[in-house]
Amino acid sequence: MIDRRKFFKRAGRALAAGTSLTVGYGFWEASQIRIRRETVSVPHLPPAFVRKTVAILADLHHGSLVGLSFIRDAVRIANSLNPDLFALVGDFAHKGHQSPERLPACLDALAELRAPLGVFAVPGNHDLHRDGQVYRDAIAATPLIDLTNKNRPVEIDGQRLWLAGVDDLFCGKPNLTKALTGVPDQSAVVLLCHNPDLAEDRPDLRVGLMLSGHLHGGQLYFPGFGALWLPSKYGQKYIRGLVQGPASRVYISRGLGEAGIPLRLNSPPEINLLTLVSDTSRTL
């Protein structure tokens, strides 16, 4: 029979071993970029854009936990998917207000992305040092197309898909009215917004599909329990994947980087490749 002292010593060793294995796996998972493919419907999508693809890169968090080599690997993998356009939905630099030099470095690496219809971006809450001036200056020095509170149509055979974007919900000044100014009624609209809570706070039927990140899929996700922490007023609703909001569908990427600790658990980093279809092929 094992005495109490030996029992607790062995239990402590088992707990330490289990914790070590979990942490080791979390380090490994954080380095394993996955490709997540989905088919998503967009209201009023013109025939020329049916089966066109959009790749989402979110939450790179370049900094002490996420180096430029990882970001360059992500760019290489993303380019190999040959998407028709890229949507970059913010948090490029981790705590950019503390180390503003990280943001230009990350955007320079992302400038190597190539897509025939363009590479579009909006900032996240970590990118808005000096009221967003660092972000604006850095992205202006690249070929990336900033969509902060603005829109731009992309055209194929005279048919248009409208790309719009807004500033970050927490730290910026999102203006959805301005972002959609000039967009004709009954248009196909894809909105880039870092924080998916915007879909609940400011619903707009003109937006057919919103692309977001911000929640990292929970980053540390425990089946049967959920994520330990989510920066959302709406709990687990917008944790990842395709979700129906009050007015629009929202696709939330688990993102690529990490915040706080260099671990992911049951929420691997991902690049999302969305194939667009019309309402008649709706998947949600």
HELIX and SHEET records of a PDB file:
HELIX    1   1 ARG A    4  ALA A   30  1                                  27    
HELIX    2   2 PRO A   47  PHE A   49  5                                   3    
HELIX    3   3 LEU A   68  SER A   80  1                                  13    
HELIX    4   4 ARG A  102  LEU A  110  1                                   9    
HELIX    5   5 ASN A  125  ASP A  127  5                                   3    
HELIX    6   6 HIS A  129  GLY A  132  5                                   4    
HELIX    7   7 GLN A  133  ALA A  140  1                                   8    
HELIX    8   8 LEU A  176  ALA A  179  1                                   4    
HELIX    9   9 LEU A  198  ASP A  201  1                                   4    
HELIX   10  10 HIS A  216  GLY A  218  5                                   3    
HELIX   11  11 ASP A  279  SER A  281  5                                   3    
SHEET    1   A 6 ARG A  34  SER A  41  0                                        
SHEET    2   A 6 GLU A 270  VAL A 277  1                                        
SHEET    3   A 6 THR A  53  LEU A  57 -1                                        
SHEET    4   A 6 LEU A  85  LEU A  88  1                                        
SHEET    5   A 6 VAL A 119  ALA A 121  1                                        
SHEET    6   A 6 ILE A 145  ASP A 146  1                                        
SHEET    1   B 6 LYS A 150  ILE A 156  0                                        
SHEET    2   B 6 GLN A 159  GLY A 165 -1                                        
SHEET    3   B 6 VAL A 189  LEU A 192  1                                        
SHEET    4   B 6 LEU A 209  SER A 212  1                                        
SHEET    5   B 6 ARG A 249  ILE A 252  1                                        
SHEET    6   B 6 GLY A 241  GLN A 244 -1                                        
SHEET    1   C 2 TYR A 221  PHE A 222  0                                        
SHEET    2   C 2 GLY A 226  ALA A 227 -1                                        
END                                                                             
